[in-house]
Amino acid sequence: MKNITDRPRILYGKVPFKYIYFGLTFYVIAMCGFLSMARVMS
């Protein structure tokens, strides 16, 4: 039981921060592109 509850925290600790920042920047760029396209279409 203890190993199952500790596993997600260990896996999250192993994820480098650069991947998290890359995901956030990609999400922001995708949202900006979607908003600009919606503005052009309307």
C-alpha positions, 0 to 999 in steps of 0.5 A: 500500500505504501509503495503504491501511494509513493510511486506517483510522487517519485515519478513526478519528481523524476520529470525534468522541469524543462518538459513541463515548461515546454508543454506550457509554452506549446499550450500557450502558442497553440491557444494564441494560434487558435484565437488568431485563426478564429479572429480571421475566420469571423 
